[in-house]
Amino acid sequence: MMDFGAWINVLDSTIRLSTPLLFAALAGLYSERAGIFDISLEGKMLIAAFASASAAAVWGSAVLGLLVGVLAATAFSLVHGLASITYRGNQIVSGVALNFIAAGLTMILGQAWFAQGGRTPSLTGDGRFASITLPGAEAIADVPVIGPIYAVIVSGQTLLVYVAFLMVPVTWWVLFRTRFGLRLRAVGENPAAVDTAGISVTWLRYRAVIICGILTGFAGTYLSVAQAAGFTRDMTAGKGYIALAALIFANWKPMPVMFACLLFGFLDASSIRIQGLSLPLIGEIPAQFVQALPYILTVVLLAGFVGKATPPKAGGIPYVKER
């Protein structure tokens, strides 16, 4: 059994590991609510991680790295939009193609630019997002229960962690309390009705994929410029697919998306703690099984074995304007 301090560390790791998943899942939420299925979350995160780390390494600025990462992911999103919206191509094929392009492009450019086997130089100083100590964290750190929770879990995170969790209520408000959100949801359910009302289906869907690109840019930047100190080959390690599973599991709703991402983050954070743990009648849990738990749950959720997910009715279907 773990003591209270160990649980605090696990929960702290859960928050950190959930952040890129939360950015990516919210990105997919905007896109898929508008009727554009996006399996390329993985590729956009990867290209953003590489672009942001490269820019931060060259200019020594994490903020410039974030900007470049967002631009790179948005460019990939626009390519997906061009294929899916303008040319009415297969959205799954387009997404898979972008994932392959991102994996190859980051490796080739990384080797060509930095000659470190696809890696970028290690980031230091202003090239990384530093942890933020909130007011009063040190003063109440020794207070039982509340002190460690505030000082370790709430305080001491990077700026992007706070932005990620702030985006949950913001996304809820945008989708369910604004005219733009109402139209965005409508275009994913019945684009013909939106078109009949004189609203451009194409422009609405393009705005959704642009928002998706921006948020995946934040996700990729967090991986390489906040969580790590540079880009490494294939560093997303399937997180885009895990975010997609969290999105489906949460039935395309912002608050459940956050809890689904926290669940995946908790599994990842606790995997190290429970390696070698012995259970009655089972024996010692293999370390490989523990490490694979988040991916096993991803497969289970994507296969539809847990609950019933109801996607937007027009999702994945190109809209052809009636003449």
C-alpha positions as CSV (number, residue, x, y, z in Angstrom):
1,M,0.0,0.0,0.0
2,M,1.2,3.5,-0.8
3,D,1.4,6.2,1.8
4,F,-0.2,9.7,1.5
5,G,3.0,11.2,0.0
6,A,3.2,8.5,-2.6
7,W,-0.5,9.2,-3.6
8,I,0.3,12.9,-3.9
9,N,3.1,12.1,-6.3
10,V,0.9,9.8,-8.4
11,L,-1.8,12.4,-8.6
12,D,0.8,15.1,-9.6
13,S,2.1,12.8,-12.3
14,T,-1.5,12.1,-13.4
15,I,-2.1,15.8,-14.0
16,R,1.1,16.2,-16.0
17,L,0.5,13.1,-18.1
18,S,-3.2,14.0,-18.7
19,T,-2.4,17.4,-20.1
20,P,-1.4,16.5,-23.7
21,L,-4.3,14.0,-23.9
22,L,-6.7,16.8,-22.7
23,F,-5.5,19.2,-25.3
24,A,-5.7,16.6,-28.1
25,A,-9.1,15.3,-27.0
26,L,-10.6,18.8,-26.9
27,A,-9.1,19.4,-30.3
28,G,-10.8,16.4,-31.7
29,L,-14.0,17.4,-29.9
30,Y,-14.2,20.6,-32.0
31,S,-13.4,18.9,-35.2
32,E,-15.7,15.9,-34.8
33,R,-18.6,17.9,-33.4
34,A,-18.4,19.8,-36.8
35,G,-18.6,16.5,-38.7
36,I,-14.9,16.1,-39.5
37,F,-13.5,12.8,-38.0
38,D,-9.9,13.3,-37.2
39,I,-7.6,10.3,-36.7
40,S,-4.6,12.6,-37.4
41,L,-4.4,13.9,-33.8
42,E,-1.3,11.8,-33.4
43,G,0.4,13.3,-36.5
44,K,-0.4,16.9,-35.6
45,M,0.9,16.5,-32.1
46,L,4.1,15.0,-33.4
47,I,4.8,17.7,-36.0
48,A,4.0,20.4,-33.3
49,A,6.3,18.7,-30.8
50,F,9.1,18.7,-33.4
51,A,8.5,22.3,-34.7
52,S,8.2,23.8,-31.2
53,A,11.3,22.1,-29.9
54,S,13.3,23.1,-33.1
55,A,12.2,26.7,-32.8
56,A,12.9,26.8,-29.0
57,A,16.4,25.3,-29.6
58,V,17.3,27.8,-32.3
59,W,15.8,30.9,-30.7
60,G,16.0,30.0,-27.0
61,S,12.3,30.9,-26.4
62,A,9.6,28.6,-25.3
63,V,6.9,31.1,-26.3
64,L,8.3,31.3,-29.9
65,G,8.5,27.5,-29.8
66,L,4.8,27.3,-28.9
67,L,3.9,29.7,-31.7
68,V,5.8,27.7,-34.3
69,G,4.3,24.5,-33.0
70,V,0.8,25.8,-33.3
71,L,1.4,27.1,-36.8
72,A,2.8,23.7,-37.9
73,A,-0.2,21.7,-36.4
74,T,-2.6,24.2,-37.9
75,A,-1.0,23.8,-41.3
76,F,-1.5,20.0,-41.0
77,S,-5.1,20.6,-40.0
78,L,-5.8,22.8,-43.0
79,V,-4.4,20.0,-45.2
80,H,-6.8,17.6,-43.6
81,G,-9.6,20.2,-44.1
82,L,-8.7,20.6,-47.8
83,A,-8.8,16.9,-48.4
84,S,-12.0,16.3,-46.3
85,I,-14.0,19.4,-46.8
86,T,-13.0,21.0,-50.1
87,Y,-12.3,17.8,-52.1
88,R,-14.7,15.6,-50.1
89,G,-12.1,12.8,-49.6
90,N,-12.2,10.0,-47.2
91,Q,-11.5,11.5,-43.7
92,I,-9.9,8.4,-42.3
93,V,-7.5,7.9,-45.2
94,S,-6.5,11.6,-45.0
95,G,-5.9,11.3,-41.3
96,V,-3.8,8.2,-41.6
97,A,-1.8,9.8,-44.4
98,L,-1.0,12.8,-42.2
99,N,0.2,10.5,-39.4
100,F,2.6,8.8,-41.7
101,I,3.8,12.2,-43.2
102,A,4.5,13.6,-39.7
103,A,6.4,10.5,-38.6
104,G,8.7,10.6,-41.6
105,L,9.1,14.3,-41.9
106,T,10.1,14.8,-38.2
107,M,12.8,12.1,-38.5
108,I,14.2,13.4,-41.8
109,L,14.2,17.1,-40.9
110,G,15.5,16.4,-37.4
111,Q,18.5,14.5,-38.9
112,A,19.1,17.1,-41.6
113,W,18.9,20.1,-39.3
114,F,20.6,18.8,-36.1
115,A,22.3,15.6,-37.0
116,Q,21.4,13.9,-33.8
117,G,19.5,10.9,-35.1
118,G,16.2,12.8,-35.4
119,R,16.4,14.5,-32.0
120,T,16.6,18.2,-31.3
121,P,19.2,19.7,-29.0
122,S,18.3,19.7,-25.3
123,L,16.4,22.7,-24.1
124,T,17.5,24.8,-21.1
125,G,16.6,28.0,-19.5
126,D,14.0,30.1,-21.4
127,G,13.8,27.4,-24.0
128,R,11.4,25.4,-21.7
129,F,8.3,26.3,-19.9
130,A,9.1,26.5,-16.2
131,S,7.0,25.4,-13.3
132,I,4.9,28.1,-11.7
133,T,4.7,28.4,-7.9
134,L,1.3,29.8,-6.9
135,P,1.0,32.3,-4.0
136,G,1.1,30.7,-0.6
137,A,2.2,27.3,-1.8
138,E,5.4,27.3,0.4
139,A,3.6,28.7,3.4
140,I,0.9,26.0,3.6
141,A,3.1,23.1,2.4
142,D,3.3,21.6,5.9
143,V,-0.4,21.8,6.6
144,P,-1.8,18.2,6.7
145,V,-3.7,17.0,3.6
146,I,-4.5,20.5,2.2
147,G,-0.9,21.7,2.2
148,P,0.6,18.9,0.0
149,I,-2.4,19.0,-2.4
150,Y,-2.1,22.7,-3.0
151,A,1.7,22.9,-2.9
152,V,2.4,19.8,-5.1
153,I,-0.6,19.1,-7.2
154,V,-2.2,22.6,-7.8
155,S,0.9,24.6,-7.6
156,G,4.2,23.8,-9.4
157,Q,2.7,23.1,-12.8
158,T,3.7,24.7,-16.0
159,L,1.6,27.4,-17.8
160,L,0.3,24.9,-20.4
161,V,-1.2,22.6,-17.7
162,Y,-3.4,25.4,-16.4
163,V,-4.3,26.4,-19.9
164,A,-5.4,22.8,-20.7
165,F,-7.7,22.5,-17.7
166,L,-9.0,26.0,-18.2
167,M,-10.0,25.0,-21.8
168,V,-12.5,22.5,-20.5
169,P,-15.1,25.1,-19.1
170,V,-14.2,27.4,-22.0
171,T,-15.0,24.6,-24.5
172,W,-18.2,23.8,-22.7
173,W,-19.2,27.5,-22.9
174,V,-18.3,27.9,-26.5
175,L,-20.1,24.8,-27.7
176,F,-23.3,25.1,-25.6
177,R,-23.7,28.8,-24.8
178,T,-22.6,30.6,-28.0
179,R,-24.1,31.0,-31.4
180,F,-20.9,29.7,-32.9
181,G,-21.1,26.6,-30.8
182,L,-24.7,26.0,-31.7
183,R,-23.9,26.3,-35.4
184,L,-20.9,24.1,-35.0
185,R,-22.9,21.3,-33.4
186,A,-25.6,21.7,-36.0
187,V,-23.3,21.3,-38.9
188,G,-22.1,18.0,-37.4
189,E,-25.7,16.8,-37.1
190,N,-27.6,18.2,-40.1
191,P,-25.4,20.3,-42.4
192,A,-28.2,20.6,-44.9
193,A,-30.4,22.5,-42.4
194,V,-27.4,24.8,-41.6
195,D,-26.9,25.5,-45.3
196,T,-30.6,26.2,-45.8
197,A,-30.4,28.9,-43.1
198,G,-27.8,30.6,-45.2
199,I,-24.7,29.7,-43.1
200,S,-21.6,28.3,-44.9
201,V,-21.1,24.7,-43.9
202,T,-17.6,24.8,-45.4
203,W,-16.4,27.9,-43.5
204,L,-17.8,26.5,-40.2
205,R,-16.0,23.2,-40.7
206,Y,-12.8,25.0,-41.6
207,R,-12.9,27.0,-38.4
208,A,-13.4,23.8,-36.5
209,V,-10.3,22.1,-38.0
210,I,-8.3,25.4,-37.4
211,I,-9.2,25.2,-33.7
212,C,-8.3,21.6,-33.7
213,G,-4.9,22.5,-35.1
214,I,-4.3,25.2,-32.5
215,L,-5.1,22.8,-29.6
216,T,-3.0,19.9,-31.0
217,G,-0.2,22.5,-31.4
218,F,-0.5,23.1,-27.6
219,A,-0.5,19.4,-27.0
220,G,2.7,18.7,-29.0
221,T,4.5,21.8,-27.6
222,Y,3.7,20.6,-24.1
223,L,5.4,17.2,-24.8
224,S,8.6,18.6,-26.1
225,V,9.0,22.0,-24.5
226,A,7.4,21.6,-21.0
227,Q,7.2,17.9,-20.1
228,A,10.5,17.0,-21.8
229,A,13.6,19.0,-22.7
230,G,13.5,18.5,-26.5
231,F,12.1,16.4,-29.2
232,T,12.8,12.6,-29.6
233,R,11.7,10.4,-32.4
234,D,8.0,9.3,-32.2
235,M,7.7,10.9,-28.8
236,T,3.9,11.1,-28.9
237,A,3.9,7.2,-28.5
238,G,0.2,6.8,-29.4
239,K,-1.1,9.6,-27.3
240,G,-3.2,10.9,-30.2
241,Y,-5.0,7.6,-30.4
242,I,-5.4,7.6,-26.6
243,A,-7.0,11.1,-26.8
244,L,-9.3,9.8,-29.5
245,A,-10.4,6.9,-27.3
246,A,-11.0,9.3,-24.4
247,L,-13.1,11.5,-26.7
248,I,-15.3,8.5,-27.8
249,F,-15.5,7.2,-24.2
250,A,-16.7,10.6,-23.1
251,N,-19.3,10.7,-25.8
252,W,-18.0,14.0,-27.3
253,K,-18.7,16.1,-24.2
254,P,-16.1,18.4,-22.6
255,M,-16.4,17.6,-18.9
256,P,-16.4,13.8,-19.4
257,V,-13.5,14.2,-21.8
258,M,-11.5,15.7,-18.9
259,F,-12.3,12.8,-16.6
260,A,-11.5,10.3,-19.3
261,C,-8.1,11.9,-19.9
262,L,-7.4,11.9,-16.2
263,L,-8.2,8.2,-16.1
264,F,-5.6,7.4,-18.8
265,G,-3.2,9.7,-17.1
266,F,-3.7,7.9,-13.8
267,L,-3.2,4.5,-15.4
268,D,0.1,5.8,-16.9
269,A,1.2,7.4,-13.6
270,S,0.4,4.4,-11.4
271,S,2.0,1.9,-13.8
272,I,5.4,2.5,-12.3
273,R,4.1,2.2,-8.7
274,I,2.4,-1.1,-9.2
275,Q,5.1,-2.9,-11.1
276,G,6.1,-6.0,-9.2
277,L,3.0,-5.9,-7.0
278,S,1.8,-9.4,-6.0
279,L,-1.9,-10.2,-5.9
280,P,-3.6,-13.2,-4.2
281,L,-4.1,-16.1,-6.6
282,I,-2.4,-14.2,-9.4
283,G,1.1,-13.6,-8.2
284,E,3.4,-10.8,-9.4
285,I,2.0,-8.5,-12.0
286,P,4.3,-8.4,-15.1
287,A,5.8,-5.0,-15.7
288,Q,5.0,-5.2,-19.4
289,F,1.3,-5.7,-18.7
290,V,1.2,-2.7,-16.4
291,Q,2.9,-0.5,-19.0
292,A,0.5,-1.7,-21.6
293,L,-2.7,-0.9,-19.6
294,P,-3.4,2.5,-21.1
295,Y,-3.1,1.1,-24.6
296,I,-5.2,-2.0,-23.8
297,L,-7.9,0.3,-22.5
298,T,-7.6,2.4,-25.7
299,V,-8.2,-0.7,-27.9
300,V,-11.2,-1.7,-25.7
301,L,-12.8,1.7,-26.0
302,L,-12.1,2.2,-29.7
303,A,-13.6,-1.3,-30.3
304,G,-16.8,-0.1,-28.6
305,F,-16.8,-2.7,-25.8
306,V,-17.4,-0.1,-23.1
307,G,-20.7,1.8,-23.1
308,K,-22.5,3.2,-26.2
309,A,-21.0,6.2,-28.0
310,T,-23.2,8.3,-30.2
311,P,-21.1,10.3,-32.7
312,P,-22.4,13.3,-34.6
313,K,-24.8,12.0,-37.3
314,A,-23.0,13.8,-40.2
315,G,-19.6,12.8,-38.9
316,G,-17.3,11.5,-41.6
317,I,-19.7,12.3,-44.4
318,P,-18.6,15.0,-46.9
319,Y,-21.3,17.6,-47.5
320,V,-22.4,18.2,-51.1
321,K,-24.4,21.4,-51.5
322,E,-27.7,20.9,-53.2
323,R,-28.3,22.8,-56.4
